[in-house]
Amino acid sequence: MTPGEAMYALAQRLWPLNRSLSGEGVRQTLGVLSEYLPGLQVHEIPSGTTCFDWIAPQEWRVREAWVKNAAGEKVIDFAVNNLHLMGYSVPVDAEMPLDALQAHLYSLPAQPTAIPYVTSYYAERWGFCLSQQARERWAPGNYRVHIDSELFAGSLSYGELLIPGDTDREILLSTYVCHPSMANNELSGPCVTTWLARWLQKRPTRRYGYRILFLPETIGSICYLSRHLEALKARVTAGFVVTCVGDERAYSYLPSRAGDSLADRVALHVLRHTDPDFKRYTFLDRGSDERQYCSPGVDLPVCSLMRSKYGSYPEYHTSLDDLTLVTAAGLEGGYTALRRALECLEQDCIPRATTLCEPQLGRRGLYPTLSMRGSGLDVRDTMNLLAYSDGRLSLLEIATLLDVPMWTLHPLACRLAEQGLLDLRPTAQSSLIPQLTAHFPP
C-alpha cells in the first residue's frame, strides 16, 4: 500500500465521525490517530476556561436529530449525513408548519445538490441543512422537528505529539479536527500530518524537535497558545498549518504575516520545484490557524503549504467536499511537498569551501577526466555549489540562487563534504551537532 492509499484508508475510517469544537467525535478521532502515533497525548481544557479573549466552549452532544413530514417519513436525518444538523444546535421537539420551519433551514440555491456546512457555536440556535433540490420537494403542511442534543460543561480536547530532536529548536505542525464529514477541508490535514509524524518518528536522527498538534480550529489554537506561548516563541524555528492537502487540482501557498520567515522561504522553494504554476496568496487571504500563530504579539514563523486552498474551490464547506474530491494521489502529493519542506529544514547548513580556487575534482571521481565540449554540464551543479560556498550563504539560499531543488543539491554537498572539500556548518537557526551529513543521508 502506498502512503497515499494508506492515508486515504485512514480518511475513510474517520469520515463518519461527527467532529465539532468539542465532544466525543473529536475524542474518537484522536483515539483513532493515537493508534497510528505512539506518544500522542490527549489533553482536556475545561469548559469556561479563559484563553486570552476567549472562553473554552461548552461541550456538544447529539443523540439523534430528524424532521418528519405529515406522513411520518423522515425527510432529514442526522444519522444519514452529519452535515444535516447545524453545528451546536440546541434541543427542540416541536411540530410546526413548513412556513415556520423555513427560518431554520439552510440550503444553497447556487449549488442545488449540495448540503451546506453551517454552525452556530457562540449563539444558541437550532437548524437543519439540506440540498436545495430536497428543500423544493417539501410540500406545505405540518412537520415534526426533533433534536436530541445537549450543551453542557465538559471540555475541549486536543492532541499533542512531541518528537525530540538533537537540539532544543522545534518545528510546529498544526492541523484541525473539528469539522464533520468533509474531506479536503477536514480529513486531509490530520491524515497527512499523521503520516508526516510517522515518517519523523522513524528517522534515526532529527536536527529539530517536532511539536505536532491536532486541534479544533481557531479556539483550539487560541487555547493552546494561551498555555504554551512562551515556549513556542522560544523554540519554534518554523511551522506549517496543514490543511486542504488532499485534492489533485492545485498547490497553494499562504505566507506568514511577516512573509519572509524560514518557513516561507522553504515553502516557496519546494513549490517552485513541485509545481511552478502553484497559486500564491497573501496574508490578506488567511482563514485558518495562521491567523492565531501570526497574530501581533505571537508572531510565530508559520505559513501554509496546501493543495486547493480553503474557500477557493466550489465544494468547500459542503457535502460535495467528499471522498471523491480527495484522492490517494492528491494526499500523497500534499504529503510529499510537506515532507520535502521538512527535509529542507533538516538539511540546511552553511557550506564553506575548504580549498582556494577550484579543487581538483577529477582525481576524486567527481569530474570527467576526458575534456570535450559539454563534458562539464554533468557537474555544473557541483561546480556552482562550490562557487557559492563562501561560508555566508545557506544551502537553501544557494539552491534558490541556482534554481536547483534542495533535494538535488544536498546529496552533492554531502559528497563534497566526504571528500573534505566542503565544511558544512550549522545554520544560525540552531546549535546543530557537527555531523550534519548524518541527517537525512542521500
HELIX and SHEET records of a PDB file:
HELIX    1   1 PRO A    3  LEU A   14  1                                  12    
HELIX    2   2 GLU A   24  TYR A   36  1                                  13    
HELIX    3   3 ASN A   82  HIS A   84  5                                   3    
HELIX    4   4 LEU A   98  LEU A  101  1                                   4    
HELIX    5   5 GLN A  102  HIS A  104  5                                   3    
HELIX    6   6 GLN A  132  ARG A  137  1                                   6    
HELIX    7   7 ALA A  183  LEU A  187  3                                   5    
HELIX    8   8 SER A  188  LYS A  202  1                                  15    
HELIX    9   9 ILE A  219  ARG A  235  1                                  17    
HELIX   10  10 LEU A  262  THR A  274  1                                  13    
HELIX   11  11 PHE A  283  ASP A  285  5                                   3    
HELIX   12  12 GLU A  290  TYR A  293  1                                   4    
HELIX   13  13 ALA A  328  GLN A  347  1                                  20    
HELIX   14  14 GLY A  362  ARG A  364  5                                   3    
HELIX   15  15 LEU A  377  VAL A  379  5                                   3    
HELIX   16  16 ARG A  380  TYR A  388  1                                   9    
HELIX   17  17 LEU A  395  LEU A  402  1                                   8    
HELIX   18  18 MET A  406  GLU A  418  1                                  13    
HELIX   19  19 LEU A  436  ALA A  438  5                                   3    
SHEET    1   A 8 GLN A  41  PRO A  46  0                                        
SHEET    2   A 8 SER A 155  ILE A 163 -1                                        
SHEET    3   A 8 GLY A 209  LEU A 215 -1                                        
SHEET    4   A 8 GLU A 170  TYR A 176  1                                        
SHEET    5   A 8 VAL A 236  VAL A 241  1                                        
SHEET    6   A 8 VAL A 302  MET A 306  1                                        
SHEET    7   A 8 SER A 252  LEU A 254 -1                                        
SHEET    8   A 8 LYS A 279  ARG A 280  1                                        
SHEET    1   B 2 THR A  50  CYS A  51  0                                        
SHEET    2   B 2 TRP A  54  ILE A  55 -1                                        
SHEET    1   C 4 LYS A  74  ASP A  77  0                                        
SHEET    2   C 4 GLU A  59  LYS A  68 -1                                        
SHEET    3   C 4 ASN A 142  PHE A 152 -1                                        
SHEET    4   C 4 VAL A  92  PRO A  97 -1                                        
SHEET    1   D 2 LEU A 105  TYR A 106  0                                        
SHEET    2   D 2 PHE A 128  CYS A 129  1                                        
SHEET    1   E 2 ILE A 350  ALA A 353  0                                        
SHEET    2   E 2 LEU A 422  ARG A 425 -1                                        
END                                                                             
